[in-house]
Structures are given as C-alpha cells and as structure tokens.
Amino acid sequence: MHTPEIGEIVRDTEANRLGQVMARESNGYALRPVRGGIEWTAQPSALEPLTERELLSARVAEANAGSRRSGR
C-alpha cells in the first residue's frame, strides 16, 4: 500500500480521480482536485502513486488552471 506525502498528487482508484493530498485524517486522506475544487476523503487502500508521465500532465493542468484563475 502506498503512503502518500502531503502535497503529493495521487490517483484515487475508487473515485477514478486524481487529487493532491491535503491532509491525513482519521478516516483517510483529504484530497483536492488538481485543478481546484471541493476536497473529498479517500481511503488509503484506494490511493496509487502516479507515473512520471501522469505526474507531468497533472502539473501542467495545475499550472494552466492557476494561470486562468489569475487572468494571465
């Protein structure tokens, strides 16, 4: 089982979504969508690390979302 770090982007296999780990909670991990949005809780057993290619793609999406929010 993967033990994610705070700030790491992971795949939630139950929700079929990518999310950034925001906190470790008593009932799992708090994840935030890479492009922003409402956090959700995921079970530790459902979390997988991303491949290098997936991580790069997620970081680009995050940067693009940030530039749209700031109006650049």
CNS distance restraints for C-alpha pairs under 8 A (distance, minus, plus):
assign (resid   1 and name CA) (resid  44 and name CA) 7.60 0.50 0.50
assign (resid   1 and name CA) (resid  45 and name CA) 6.22 0.50 0.50
assign (resid   1 and name CA) (resid  47 and name CA) 7.95 0.50 0.50
assign (resid   1 and name CA) (resid  48 and name CA) 8.00 0.50 0.50
assign (resid   2 and name CA) (resid  44 and name CA) 7.55 0.50 0.50
assign (resid   2 and name CA) (resid  45 and name CA) 7.67 0.50 0.50
assign (resid   2 and name CA) (resid  47 and name CA) 6.64 0.50 0.50
assign (resid   2 and name CA) (resid  48 and name CA) 6.15 0.50 0.50
assign (resid   2 and name CA) (resid  49 and name CA) 6.98 0.50 0.50
assign (resid   3 and name CA) (resid  44 and name CA) 7.33 0.50 0.50
assign (resid   4 and name CA) (resid   8 and name CA) 6.41 0.50 0.50
assign (resid   4 and name CA) (resid  10 and name CA) 7.58 0.50 0.50
assign (resid   4 and name CA) (resid  21 and name CA) 7.28 0.50 0.50
assign (resid   4 and name CA) (resid  47 and name CA) 7.92 0.50 0.50
assign (resid   4 and name CA) (resid  49 and name CA) 7.65 0.50 0.50
assign (resid   5 and name CA) (resid  21 and name CA) 6.93 0.50 0.50
assign (resid   6 and name CA) (resid  20 and name CA) 7.81 0.50 0.50
assign (resid   6 and name CA) (resid  21 and name CA) 5.09 0.50 0.50
assign (resid   6 and name CA) (resid  22 and name CA) 5.61 0.50 0.50
assign (resid   6 and name CA) (resid  23 and name CA) 6.10 0.50 0.50
assign (resid   6 and name CA) (resid  24 and name CA) 7.76 0.50 0.50
assign (resid   7 and name CA) (resid  20 and name CA) 5.70 0.50 0.50
assign (resid   7 and name CA) (resid  21 and name CA) 5.08 0.50 0.50
assign (resid   7 and name CA) (resid  22 and name CA) 6.03 0.50 0.50
assign (resid   8 and name CA) (resid  20 and name CA) 5.48 0.50 0.50
assign (resid   8 and name CA) (resid  21 and name CA) 5.48 0.50 0.50
assign (resid   9 and name CA) (resid  18 and name CA) 6.76 0.50 0.50
assign (resid   9 and name CA) (resid  19 and name CA) 5.41 0.50 0.50
assign (resid   9 and name CA) (resid  20 and name CA) 4.20 0.50 0.50
assign (resid   9 and name CA) (resid  21 and name CA) 6.23 0.50 0.50
assign (resid   9 and name CA) (resid  34 and name CA) 7.63 0.50 0.50
assign (resid   9 and name CA) (resid  49 and name CA) 7.39 0.50 0.50
assign (resid   9 and name CA) (resid  50 and name CA) 7.22 0.50 0.50
assign (resid   9 and name CA) (resid  55 and name CA) 7.21 0.50 0.50
assign (resid   9 and name CA) (resid  58 and name CA) 7.87 0.50 0.50
assign (resid  10 and name CA) (resid  18 and name CA) 5.63 0.50 0.50
assign (resid  10 and name CA) (resid  19 and name CA) 5.59 0.50 0.50
assign (resid  10 and name CA) (resid  20 and name CA) 6.31 0.50 0.50
assign (resid  10 and name CA) (resid  21 and name CA) 7.28 0.50 0.50
assign (resid  10 and name CA) (resid  47 and name CA) 6.28 0.50 0.50
assign (resid  10 and name CA) (resid  48 and name CA) 5.68 0.50 0.50
assign (resid  10 and name CA) (resid  49 and name CA) 5.00 0.50 0.50
assign (resid  10 and name CA) (resid  50 and name CA) 5.79 0.50 0.50
assign (resid  11 and name CA) (resid  16 and name CA) 7.00 0.50 0.50
assign (resid  11 and name CA) (resid  17 and name CA) 5.80 0.50 0.50
assign (resid  11 and name CA) (resid  18 and name CA) 4.49 0.50 0.50
assign (resid  11 and name CA) (resid  19 and name CA) 6.42 0.50 0.50
assign (resid  11 and name CA) (resid  46 and name CA) 7.88 0.50 0.50
assign (resid  11 and name CA) (resid  47 and name CA) 5.54 0.50 0.50
assign (resid  11 and name CA) (resid  48 and name CA) 5.12 0.50 0.50
assign (resid  11 and name CA) (resid  49 and name CA) 6.36 0.50 0.50
assign (resid  11 and name CA) (resid  50 and name CA) 6.62 0.50 0.50
assign (resid  12 and name CA) (resid  16 and name CA) 5.57 0.50 0.50
assign (resid  12 and name CA) (resid  17 and name CA) 5.38 0.50 0.50
assign (resid  12 and name CA) (resid  18 and name CA) 6.09 0.50 0.50
assign (resid  12 and name CA) (resid  19 and name CA) 7.25 0.50 0.50
assign (resid  12 and name CA) (resid  42 and name CA) 6.68 0.50 0.50
assign (resid  12 and name CA) (resid  46 and name CA) 5.44 0.50 0.50
assign (resid  12 and name CA) (resid  47 and name CA) 4.81 0.50 0.50
assign (resid  12 and name CA) (resid  48 and name CA) 6.67 0.50 0.50
assign (resid  13 and name CA) (resid  17 and name CA) 6.96 0.50 0.50
assign (resid  13 and name CA) (resid  46 and name CA) 5.13 0.50 0.50
assign (resid  13 and name CA) (resid  47 and name CA) 6.27 0.50 0.50
assign (resid  13 and name CA) (resid  48 and name CA) 7.28 0.50 0.50
assign (resid  14 and name CA) (resid  42 and name CA) 7.92 0.50 0.50
assign (resid  14 and name CA) (resid  46 and name CA) 5.88 0.50 0.50
assign (resid  17 and name CA) (resid  33 and name CA) 7.90 0.50 0.50
assign (resid  18 and name CA) (resid  33 and name CA) 6.48 0.50 0.50
assign (resid  18 and name CA) (resid  34 and name CA) 6.73 0.50 0.50
assign (resid  19 and name CA) (resid  31 and name CA) 5.15 0.50 0.50
assign (resid  19 and name CA) (resid  32 and name CA) 5.09 0.50 0.50
assign (resid  19 and name CA) (resid  33 and name CA) 4.60 0.50 0.50
assign (resid  19 and name CA) (resid  34 and name CA) 5.40 0.50 0.50
assign (resid  20 and name CA) (resid  31 and name CA) 5.23 0.50 0.50
assign (resid  20 and name CA) (resid  32 and name CA) 5.16 0.50 0.50
assign (resid  20 and name CA) (resid  33 and name CA) 6.37 0.50 0.50
assign (resid  20 and name CA) (resid  34 and name CA) 6.02 0.50 0.50
assign (resid  21 and name CA) (resid  29 and name CA) 6.72 0.50 0.50
assign (resid  21 and name CA) (resid  30 and name CA) 6.02 0.50 0.50
assign (resid  21 and name CA) (resid  31 and name CA) 4.66 0.50 0.50
assign (resid  21 and name CA) (resid  32 and name CA) 6.64 0.50 0.50
assign (resid  22 and name CA) (resid  29 and name CA) 7.44 0.50 0.50
assign (resid  22 and name CA) (resid  30 and name CA) 5.42 0.50 0.50
assign (resid  22 and name CA) (resid  31 and name CA) 5.53 0.50 0.50
assign (resid  22 and name CA) (resid  32 and name CA) 6.63 0.50 0.50
assign (resid  23 and name CA) (resid  29 and name CA) 5.81 0.50 0.50
assign (resid  23 and name CA) (resid  30 and name CA) 5.13 0.50 0.50
assign (resid  23 and name CA) (resid  31 and name CA) 7.39 0.50 0.50
assign (resid  24 and name CA) (resid  28 and name CA) 6.25 0.50 0.50
assign (resid  24 and name CA) (resid  29 and name CA) 4.62 0.50 0.50
assign (resid  24 and name CA) (resid  30 and name CA) 6.31 0.50 0.50
assign (resid  25 and name CA) (resid  29 and name CA) 5.44 0.50 0.50
assign (resid  25 and name CA) (resid  30 and name CA) 6.74 0.50 0.50
assign (resid  27 and name CA) (resid  41 and name CA) 7.70 0.50 0.50
assign (resid  27 and name CA) (resid  43 and name CA) 7.18 0.50 0.50
assign (resid  28 and name CA) (resid  41 and name CA) 6.10 0.50 0.50
assign (resid  28 and name CA) (resid  42 and name CA) 5.47 0.50 0.50
assign (resid  28 and name CA) (resid  43 and name CA) 4.71 0.50 0.50
assign (resid  28 and name CA) (resid  44 and name CA) 5.78 0.50 0.50
assign (resid  29 and name CA) (resid  41 and name CA) 5.39 0.50 0.50
assign (resid  29 and name CA) (resid  42 and name CA) 5.26 0.50 0.50
assign (resid  29 and name CA) (resid  43 and name CA) 6.45 0.50 0.50
assign (resid  29 and name CA) (resid  44 and name CA) 6.74 0.50 0.50
assign (resid  30 and name CA) (resid  39 and name CA) 6.32 0.50 0.50
assign (resid  30 and name CA) (resid  40 and name CA) 5.67 0.50 0.50
assign (resid  30 and name CA) (resid  41 and name CA) 4.61 0.50 0.50
assign (resid  30 and name CA) (resid  42 and name CA) 6.55 0.50 0.50
assign (resid  31 and name CA) (resid  39 and name CA) 5.32 0.50 0.50
assign (resid  31 and name CA) (resid  40 and name CA) 5.42 0.50 0.50
assign (resid  31 and name CA) (resid  41 and name CA) 6.09 0.50 0.50
assign (resid  31 and name CA) (resid  42 and name CA) 7.04 0.50 0.50
assign (resid  32 and name CA) (resid  36 and name CA) 6.51 0.50 0.50
assign (resid  32 and name CA) (resid  37 and name CA) 6.56 0.50 0.50
assign (resid  32 and name CA) (resid  38 and name CA) 6.33 0.50 0.50
assign (resid  32 and name CA) (resid  39 and name CA) 4.37 0.50 0.50
assign (resid  32 and name CA) (resid  40 and name CA) 6.61 0.50 0.50
assign (resid  33 and name CA) (resid  37 and name CA) 5.73 0.50 0.50
assign (resid  33 and name CA) (resid  38 and name CA) 7.03 0.50 0.50
assign (resid  33 and name CA) (resid  39 and name CA) 6.76 0.50 0.50
assign (resid  34 and name CA) (resid  58 and name CA) 6.81 0.50 0.50
assign (resid  34 and name CA) (resid  59 and name CA) 7.99 0.50 0.50
assign (resid  34 and name CA) (resid  61 and name CA) 7.36 0.50 0.50
assign (resid  34 and name CA) (resid  62 and name CA) 5.65 0.50 0.50
assign (resid  35 and name CA) (resid  61 and name CA) 6.65 0.50 0.50
assign (resid  35 and name CA) (resid  62 and name CA) 5.22 0.50 0.50
assign (resid  35 and name CA) (resid  65 and name CA) 5.60 0.50 0.50
assign (resid  35 and name CA) (resid  66 and name CA) 7.78 0.50 0.50
assign (resid  36 and name CA) (resid  65 and name CA) 7.86 0.50 0.50
assign (resid  42 and name CA) (resid  46 and name CA) 6.80 0.50 0.50
assign (resid  42 and name CA) (resid  47 and name CA) 7.39 0.50 0.50
assign (resid  43 and name CA) (resid  47 and name CA) 7.04 0.50 0.50
assign (resid  50 and name CA) (resid  54 and name CA) 5.66 0.50 0.50
assign (resid  50 and name CA) (resid  55 and name CA) 5.72 0.50 0.50
assign (resid  51 and name CA) (resid  55 and name CA) 6.11 0.50 0.50
assign (resid  52 and name CA) (resid  56 and name CA) 6.18 0.50 0.50
assign (resid  53 and name CA) (resid  57 and name CA) 6.27 0.50 0.50
assign (resid  54 and name CA) (resid  58 and name CA) 6.13 0.50 0.50
assign (resid  55 and name CA) (resid  59 and name CA) 6.14 0.50 0.50
assign (resid  56 and name CA) (resid  60 and name CA) 6.24 0.50 0.50
assign (resid  57 and name CA) (resid  61 and name CA) 6.26 0.50 0.50
assign (resid  58 and name CA) (resid  62 and name CA) 6.13 0.50 0.50
assign (resid  59 and name CA) (resid  63 and name CA) 6.16 0.50 0.50
assign (resid  60 and name CA) (resid  64 and name CA) 6.09 0.50 0.50
assign (resid  61 and name CA) (resid  65 and name CA) 6.11 0.50 0.50
assign (resid  62 and name CA) (resid  66 and name CA) 6.23 0.50 0.50
assign (resid  63 and name CA) (resid  67 and name CA) 6.26 0.50 0.50
assign (resid  64 and name CA) (resid  68 and name CA) 6.30 0.50 0.50
assign (resid  65 and name CA) (resid  69 and name CA) 6.30 0.50 0.50
assign (resid  66 and name CA) (resid  70 and name CA) 6.28 0.50 0.50
assign (resid  67 and name CA) (resid  71 and name CA) 6.07 0.50 0.50
assign (resid  67 and name CA) (resid  72 and name CA) 5.22 0.50 0.50
assign (resid  68 and name CA) (resid  72 and name CA) 6.23 0.50 0.50
